[in-house]
């Protein structure tokens, strides 16, 4: 969702200002939007390198990888990255091993699946729906498979390539017929509004809840999400940027996961699916859509 990028960007700028770095006074922000286009992202990164900027802040997995391709010298701070280690952005959470550090949007997959079990009783068969065109979706889907087994659920992974999205409703229907819930990991392709609507329509028809990792999908009709606060992870990245501007190397600053977790639940969807969520579980939600 473009909105999540806006929130994170605004959070980063707010965080910088709180720490004394204010636009027009002692810092200049050159904001460029790649609009999901890798080639455009490459041109933007190339332009930043030619301008010899002091720091590049990247929002998203592809922009972060593109920036790393463009420069090995200019420091980079990333955000809105679902899986920084297994997509090659960092070598480890302790040290990236290169000119980058940042804040992931990643909430541990096991915590998300534990949330499902706390919210919905008797979940034994976990459907995992993802697109194989996005590296972070593949990695987190594999994590979900292992976490499901650990938590006593049987995983049913189901994937398709972005070239076959016309089959998304039928693939979702086939999966829904054999599982108790469907979990969608961090997946920029399936997370687009038009694709989510197709998935949620099947969910409503077959009475199988969809569990996601971002709150805007819950607004569309997914049942729930345990997610980060995008504005907050932007703020969280600001101190890292300032440490770098003050002379620290990115590889000496450990990458971080979100400090805060948010639970969003769609009560209208629960009622539509005939699911009774226990009051104690609902009391833990930061936001309930009624």
C-alpha positions, 0 to 999 in steps of 0.5 A, a space after each residue: 500500500 502506498 500509504 504505508 510508505 508515506 507513513 514510514 517516510 513521515 515517521 522517519 522525518 519526524 524522528 529526525 526532527 525530534 533529534 535535532 535534524 530539521 528540513 531547511 535548517 541542518 538537513 535536506 531531504 531529497 525524496 524520490 518515489 520509484 512507484 514499485 518499478 525496479 528500473 526507476 528505482 535504479 535510476 533514482 539510486 544512480 542519481 543519489 550516487 552521482 549527487 554524492 548524498 551523505 545517506 540513502 534511506 530506502 523504503 522496501 526490499 527492492 529499493 534496498 537491494 537496488 541501492 546496495 547495487 548502486 553503491 558500496 560507499 554511501 551509507 544506507 538505512 532501510 525500512 519496510 523490509 519484511 526479511 532483510 537477512 534472507 533476501 541478502 540485504 544484511 548478512 546477520 542481524 548483528 552486523 550487515 557486513 556492508 554499508 547498510 543497517 535499518 529497521 525491518 517490518 518483520 514480526 516473528 512468524 511464530 508470534 503471528 501464528 500464536 495470535 491465530 491460536 489465541 484468537 481462534 480455537 481448534 485451528 489444526 490446518 493452516 493454509 499458507 498462500 503466497 506469490 513465488 515472485 517475491 523473495 520475502 514471501 518465499 522465505 516467510 512462507 517457509 518460516 510459517 511452515 516450520 512454526 506451524 509444525 512447532 505449534 501443533 498445526 499442519 501447514 498447507 502451503 500454496 503458491 503461484 507466480 505473478 504471471 498466473 494471478 488470473 488463477 488467484 480466485 480458483 487457487 484460493 478456493 482450492 486451498 480454502 476447502 482444505 484448511 481452517 484458516 489462510 495465512 498470507 505472509 509479507 507479500 507485496 503482490 498479494 497485498 495489493 488491494 485488487 488481489 486481496 479483494 479476490 482472496 477475501 471474496 473467497 474467504 467470505 463465500 467459504 467461511 474461512 478466515 484470512 490472516 494477514 501481516 498489515 492492518 490495511 488488509 484487515 480494513 478490506 475484510 481480512 480477519 486480523 493482523 499482528 503488525 508493526 506501526 509503519 510510522 513508528 518504524 520510520 521513527 525507529 530508523 532515525 537514530 540509526 541515520 543520525 549515528 551514521 551522520 555522526 561517523 558510525 559505520 552502518 555495519 557497526 549498528 545492528 538491524 532491528 525489528 519493530 519495537 512495538 507490535 499492533 493487533 488489528 481485528 475486524 469484528 464485522 468479518 468475524 461475525 460474517 464468518 460466524 467466528 466467536 472471538 474471546 473477549 480477553 483476546 479482543 481486549 489485547 487489540 490496538 484496533 477493532 473494526 466494528 
